[in-house]
Amino acid sequence: NSESLGSCSCGGQDACGAKMMVLVAVVAVVLSSVLLDFLARLAQVWYLPGPTPAPIFGNILNPQIWMRTLAHISALRKRFGKVFVFWPGPTPSVVILDARHARQILLDTDTFPKGSDYLEKFGAILGKGLVTSDSATHRRDKECLGKFFVADNLRKFQGEMNRTAAEMIEARIEPNVGKDVDVTAFFHFFTLRKMGFISVSQDYHNDVQEALALADAVPKASRFIGVCMLTGLPMLDVFPVMRKTKAVKRRFDRWQQKIVDKRRDLMASGAKDVPQDALSAMIRNGFDDNRILDHLTTFVAAGQDTSSFFLSYTLYLLSLNKDAQDKARAEIQRVLGDDEDLDSSHLDKLQYLE
């Protein structure tokens, strides 16, 4: 009996040892595959500067990328220049901070097609709007909608923009002179209203609670998407900001669907006073409701957000440079003269501000 027990024990040890050897071999193969893949990707971008990556993790082990994302990218620009490689995980990304190169990339979509990461993460919120559509679909959509965002068309809304700015300055800025004012919140709401004029010929302020919720959610969602793209984080509902963003998106869709339905009815009735805006153009071109809602979301999320941050940053730079303030103020006073509001004829004469 003791001999049989000894042989069983020995056999069990042999089986465990064999399983362990198989497990070690599998782990070794996986690690070797990961390392070889990392080296192959590294070889593709070896000639570009950037922080040294670690296999699998890339550069995301640095706590600064999580705590101060944009500040960290800015620090890397100072160290490596306007074009460098950053690894948000096992796959490298080329960071372009040169305006000329960025413009070429954005305009030449055949040479620089939108990547899957870009489409998936922006697409989770924007659907298939102008920012996330690609190739032939993007060209068709741009042909339909691009004309509404060129200077000649935008100047038609100068009066509405003047009135909106004056109203908001009186309500939000003048009562707080001498106090801290969040100018980004001011511009988020201002540009949201501006986008309503351009896209659906309505002042979104007419539905103020909807507009306020949207203006608050868009910059937070924009930052979250940016962090996910930089760090490789998946855009999952486990993140509260993702759940809130999707809820606001559903709320925005319900709000805009009422506007779309009303416009379809107006156009079907043969009325002559149909607004000649982006919404009417999409309906005439046979866009279904889902496609229209994706584009309206894109106008707000991409167009409104970028415009508001640009205006906020411009004011920030002016606040740092009194000479620039004085030059801008003097030019505006000279060009306006006795006129109270800017119009398109004034804009052409504002050479310094241009």
C-alpha positions as CSV (number, residue, x, y, z in Angstrom):
1,N,0.0,0.0,0.0
2,S,2.8,2.4,0.9
3,E,4.4,1.7,-2.4
4,S,1.2,2.4,-4.3
5,L,0.7,5.7,-2.4
6,G,4.3,6.7,-3.2
7,S,3.8,6.0,-6.9
8,C,0.6,8.1,-6.9
9,S,2.2,10.9,-5.1
10,C,5.1,10.8,-7.6
11,G,2.7,10.7,-10.5
12,G,0.8,13.7,-9.2
13,Q,4.0,15.7,-8.8
14,D,4.9,14.8,-12.4
15,A,1.5,16.0,-13.7
16,C,1.8,19.3,-11.7
17,G,5.3,19.8,-13.0
18,A,4.1,19.2,-16.6
19,K,1.3,21.7,-16.2
20,M,3.6,24.2,-14.7
21,M,6.0,23.8,-17.6
22,V,3.2,24.3,-20.1
23,L,2.0,27.4,-18.2
24,V,5.6,28.9,-18.1
25,A,5.9,28.2,-21.9
26,V,2.6,29.9,-22.7
27,V,3.6,33.0,-20.6
28,A,7.0,33.1,-22.2
29,V,5.4,32.9,-25.7
30,V,2.9,35.7,-24.8
31,L,5.6,37.9,-23.3
32,S,7.9,37.3,-26.3
33,S,5.1,38.2,-28.7
34,V,4.3,41.4,-26.7
35,L,8.0,42.4,-26.7
36,L,8.5,41.7,-30.4
37,D,5.3,43.7,-31.2
38,F,6.6,46.5,-29.0
39,L,10.0,46.5,-30.7
40,A,8.3,46.5,-34.2
41,R,6.2,49.5,-33.3
42,L,9.2,51.2,-31.8
43,A,11.2,50.7,-35.0
44,Q,8.4,52.5,-36.9
45,V,8.8,55.7,-34.9
46,W,12.4,55.5,-33.6
47,Y,13.5,58.6,-35.6
48,L,11.0,60.9,-33.8
49,P,11.7,62.4,-30.3
50,G,9.7,61.6,-27.3
51,P,9.7,60.1,-23.8
52,T,11.1,56.6,-23.5
53,P,8.2,54.1,-23.4
54,A,8.0,50.8,-21.4
55,P,6.6,47.7,-23.1
56,I,2.8,47.3,-22.7
57,F,2.4,50.4,-20.6
58,G,4.1,53.0,-22.9
59,N,4.3,56.3,-21.1
60,I,1.2,56.0,-18.9
61,L,3.1,55.0,-15.8
62,N,4.0,58.6,-15.3
63,P,1.4,59.9,-12.8
64,Q,1.5,63.4,-14.4
65,I,-0.4,62.1,-17.5
66,W,-3.3,61.3,-15.2
67,M,-3.2,64.2,-12.9
68,R,-2.3,67.1,-15.2
69,T,-2.9,65.8,-18.7
70,L,-2.6,68.9,-20.8
71,A,0.1,70.5,-18.6
72,H,2.1,67.3,-19.1
73,I,1.7,67.4,-22.9
74,S,2.8,71.0,-22.8
75,A,5.9,70.1,-20.8
76,L,6.7,67.4,-23.4
77,R,6.4,70.0,-26.2
78,K,8.9,72.2,-24.5
79,R,11.3,69.3,-24.1
80,F,10.8,67.5,-27.5
81,G,9.4,70.1,-29.8
82,K,6.1,70.5,-31.7
83,V,6.2,66.9,-33.1
84,F,6.9,64.0,-30.8
85,V,5.9,60.4,-30.0
86,F,3.7,59.6,-27.0
87,W,2.8,56.1,-26.0
88,P,-0.7,55.9,-24.4
89,G,-0.2,52.2,-23.8
90,P,1.3,49.6,-26.2
91,T,0.6,51.7,-29.4
92,P,2.5,54.9,-30.2
93,S,0.8,58.2,-31.1
94,V,2.4,61.1,-32.9
95,V,1.5,64.3,-31.2
96,I,1.3,67.3,-33.7
97,L,1.4,70.7,-32.2
98,D,2.5,72.6,-35.3
99,A,-0.3,74.6,-36.8
100,R,0.9,74.0,-40.4
101,H,1.2,70.3,-40.0
102,A,-2.1,70.0,-38.2
103,R,-3.9,71.9,-40.9
104,Q,-2.5,69.6,-43.6
105,I,-3.6,66.5,-41.6
106,L,-7.1,67.8,-41.0
107,L,-7.7,68.8,-44.7
108,D,-6.0,65.9,-46.5
109,T,-8.2,63.0,-45.3
110,D,-7.1,60.7,-48.1
111,T,-3.4,60.8,-47.0
112,F,-4.3,61.0,-43.3
113,P,-7.5,59.0,-42.8
114,K,-9.1,59.2,-39.4
115,G,-7.8,56.4,-37.1
116,S,-10.0,53.8,-35.4
117,D,-9.3,55.3,-31.9
118,Y,-10.4,58.7,-33.1
119,L,-13.5,57.3,-34.7
120,E,-14.5,55.1,-31.8
121,K,-14.0,57.6,-29.0
122,F,-15.4,60.7,-30.7
123,G,-18.0,58.5,-32.3
124,A,-19.2,57.2,-28.9
125,I,-20.7,60.7,-28.4
126,L,-20.8,62.4,-31.9
127,G,-22.1,59.4,-33.9
128,K,-21.4,59.9,-37.6
129,G,-21.2,63.7,-37.8
130,L,-18.7,65.8,-39.8
131,V,-15.9,65.1,-37.3
132,T,-16.2,61.3,-37.3
133,S,-17.4,60.6,-40.9
134,D,-14.8,59.5,-43.3
135,S,-14.0,59.3,-47.0
136,A,-16.9,59.5,-49.4
137,T,-19.5,60.2,-46.6
138,H,-17.4,63.0,-45.2
139,R,-17.0,64.6,-48.6
140,R,-20.8,64.5,-49.3
141,D,-21.6,65.8,-45.8
142,K,-19.0,68.6,-46.2
143,E,-20.4,69.6,-49.6
144,C,-23.8,69.9,-48.0
145,L,-22.9,71.7,-44.8
146,G,-19.5,73.4,-45.3
147,K,-21.0,76.5,-46.9
148,F,-22.8,77.4,-43.7
149,F,-19.6,77.8,-41.8
150,V,-17.6,80.0,-44.2
151,A,-17.0,83.7,-43.4
152,D,-19.6,85.1,-45.9
153,N,-22.4,83.1,-44.3
154,L,-21.3,83.7,-40.7
155,R,-21.4,87.4,-41.2
156,K,-25.2,87.2,-41.8
157,F,-25.5,86.4,-38.1
158,Q,-23.4,89.4,-36.9
159,G,-26.5,91.2,-35.6
160,E,-27.7,88.3,-33.5
161,M,-24.2,87.8,-32.2
162,N,-23.9,91.5,-31.2
163,R,-27.3,91.4,-29.4
164,T,-26.4,88.1,-27.6
165,A,-23.0,89.4,-26.5
166,A,-24.5,92.7,-25.2
167,E,-27.3,90.9,-23.4
168,M,-24.9,88.4,-21.8
169,I,-22.3,91.0,-20.8
170,E,-25.1,93.0,-19.1
171,A,-26.4,90.0,-17.3
172,R,-23.2,88.1,-16.4
173,I,-20.2,90.4,-16.5
174,E,-21.2,93.9,-15.5
175,P,-22.8,92.8,-12.1
176,N,-19.5,91.1,-11.3
177,V,-17.0,93.8,-12.1
178,G,-14.2,93.5,-9.6
179,K,-15.0,89.9,-8.8
180,D,-13.6,86.6,-10.2
181,V,-15.6,85.7,-13.4
182,D,-15.4,82.3,-15.2
183,V,-15.0,83.6,-18.8
184,T,-15.0,80.0,-20.1
185,A,-18.6,79.5,-18.8
186,F,-19.6,82.8,-20.4
187,F,-18.2,81.8,-23.8
188,H,-19.5,78.2,-23.6
189,F,-23.1,79.6,-23.4
190,F,-22.4,82.4,-25.9
191,T,-21.0,80.1,-28.6
192,L,-23.8,77.6,-27.9
193,R,-26.4,80.3,-28.7
194,K,-24.3,81.3,-31.8
195,M,-24.4,77.7,-33.0
196,G,-28.1,77.6,-32.6
197,F,-28.5,80.6,-35.0
198,I,-26.2,79.0,-37.6
199,S,-27.5,75.4,-37.6
200,V,-31.2,75.6,-36.8
201,S,-32.0,79.4,-36.9
202,Q,-33.0,79.4,-33.3
203,D,-31.6,80.9,-30.1
204,Y,-31.0,78.0,-27.8
205,H,-31.5,80.4,-24.9
206,N,-35.2,80.1,-25.6
207,D,-35.0,76.6,-23.9
208,V,-32.7,77.9,-21.2
209,Q,-32.6,74.8,-18.9
210,E,-31.7,72.6,-21.8
211,A,-29.1,75.0,-23.0
212,L,-27.5,75.4,-19.6
213,A,-27.3,71.6,-19.1
214,L,-25.7,71.3,-22.5
215,A,-23.2,74.1,-22.0
216,D,-22.1,72.6,-18.7
217,A,-21.7,69.0,-20.1
218,V,-19.9,69.7,-23.4
219,P,-16.5,70.9,-22.0
220,K,-16.5,68.1,-19.4
221,A,-17.2,65.5,-22.0
222,S,-14.6,67.1,-24.3
223,R,-11.9,66.8,-21.6
224,F,-12.9,63.2,-20.8
225,I,-12.6,62.2,-24.4
226,G,-9.2,63.9,-24.7
227,V,-7.9,62.0,-21.6
228,C,-9.2,58.7,-23.0
229,M,-7.5,59.3,-26.3
230,L,-4.2,60.3,-24.7
231,T,-4.1,57.6,-22.1
232,G,-5.8,54.7,-23.9
233,L,-8.6,54.5,-21.4
234,P,-11.8,52.9,-22.8
235,M,-14.9,55.0,-22.8
236,L,-17.0,52.8,-20.6
237,D,-20.1,53.6,-18.6
238,V,-18.3,52.8,-15.4
239,F,-17.0,56.4,-15.5
240,P,-19.6,58.8,-14.1
241,V,-18.8,61.5,-16.7
242,M,-19.5,59.0,-19.5
243,R,-22.9,58.1,-18.1
244,K,-23.7,61.8,-17.6
245,T,-22.6,62.6,-21.1
246,K,-24.7,59.9,-22.6
247,A,-27.7,61.2,-20.6
248,V,-27.2,64.7,-21.8
249,K,-26.8,63.4,-25.4
250,R,-30.2,61.6,-25.1
251,R,-31.7,64.8,-23.7
252,F,-30.2,66.9,-26.5
253,D,-31.6,64.5,-29.1
254,R,-35.1,64.7,-27.7
255,W,-34.8,68.5,-27.7
256,Q,-33.5,68.7,-31.3
257,Q,-36.0,66.1,-32.6
258,K,-38.8,68.5,-31.8
259,I,-37.0,71.1,-33.9
260,V,-36.4,68.7,-36.7
261,D,-40.0,67.5,-36.8
262,K,-41.3,71.1,-36.8
263,R,-39.0,72.0,-39.7
264,R,-40.0,68.9,-41.7
265,D,-43.7,69.9,-41.3
266,L,-42.9,73.5,-42.3
267,M,-41.1,72.3,-45.5
268,A,-43.7,69.8,-46.4
269,S,-46.4,72.5,-46.2
270,G,-44.8,74.5,-49.0
271,A,-44.2,77.5,-46.8
272,K,-42.0,80.3,-48.3
273,D,-40.4,81.4,-45.0
274,V,-38.3,78.2,-44.5
275,P,-34.9,79.2,-43.0
276,Q,-32.0,78.6,-45.3
277,D,-29.8,77.0,-42.7
278,A,-27.9,73.7,-42.1
279,L,-31.0,71.9,-40.9
280,S,-33.0,72.7,-44.0
281,A,-30.1,71.6,-46.2
282,M,-29.8,68.3,-44.5
283,I,-33.6,67.6,-44.9
284,R,-33.4,68.6,-48.6
285,N,-30.5,66.2,-49.1
286,G,-32.5,63.3,-47.7
287,F,-30.7,62.9,-44.3
288,D,-32.6,60.7,-41.9
289,D,-33.3,61.8,-38.4
290,N,-30.4,59.9,-36.8
291,R,-27.9,61.4,-39.2
292,I,-29.3,64.9,-38.7
293,L,-29.0,64.5,-34.9
294,D,-25.4,63.3,-35.2
295,H,-24.6,66.4,-37.2
296,L,-26.4,68.8,-34.8
297,T,-24.5,67.1,-31.9
298,T,-21.2,67.6,-33.7
299,F,-21.9,71.3,-34.4
300,V,-22.5,71.8,-30.6
301,A,-19.8,69.5,-29.2
302,A,-17.0,70.2,-31.8
303,G,-17.9,73.7,-33.1
304,Q,-19.2,75.3,-30.0
305,D,-16.5,73.8,-27.7
306,T,-13.5,74.8,-29.8
307,S,-14.9,78.3,-30.4
308,S,-15.5,78.9,-26.7
309,F,-12.1,77.7,-25.6
310,F,-10.4,79.7,-28.4
311,L,-12.2,82.9,-27.2
312,S,-11.4,82.2,-23.6
313,Y,-7.7,81.6,-24.3
314,T,-7.6,84.8,-26.4
315,L,-8.9,86.8,-23.5
316,Y,-6.4,85.1,-21.2
317,L,-3.5,86.1,-23.5
318,L,-4.8,89.7,-23.7
319,S,-5.0,89.8,-19.9
320,L,-1.3,89.0,-19.8
321,N,-0.3,91.7,-22.3
322,K,-1.5,95.3,-21.6
323,D,0.1,96.6,-24.8
324,A,-2.0,94.2,-26.9
325,Q,-5.1,95.3,-25.0
326,D,-4.4,99.0,-25.7
327,K,-3.8,98.3,-29.4
328,A,-7.0,96.3,-29.7
329,R,-9.0,98.9,-27.8
330,A,-7.6,101.8,-29.9
331,E,-8.3,100.0,-33.2
332,I,-11.9,99.1,-32.2
333,Q,-12.6,102.7,-31.2
334,R,-11.0,104.1,-34.4
335,V,-12.9,101.7,-36.7
336,L,-16.3,102.0,-34.9
337,G,-16.2,105.7,-34.5
338,D,-19.8,106.8,-33.6
339,D,-21.3,103.4,-34.4
340,E,-22.5,101.3,-31.5
341,D,-22.2,97.8,-33.0
342,L,-19.8,95.9,-35.2
343,D,-21.0,94.8,-38.6
344,S,-19.3,93.0,-41.5
345,S,-18.0,96.3,-42.9
346,H,-16.1,97.0,-39.7
347,L,-14.6,93.5,-39.5
348,D,-12.5,94.0,-42.7
349,K,-10.9,97.1,-41.1
350,L,-9.8,95.4,-37.9
351,Q,-6.3,94.5,-39.2
352,Y,-4.6,94.2,-35.8
353,L,-7.3,92.0,-34.3
354,E,-7.4,89.8,-37.4
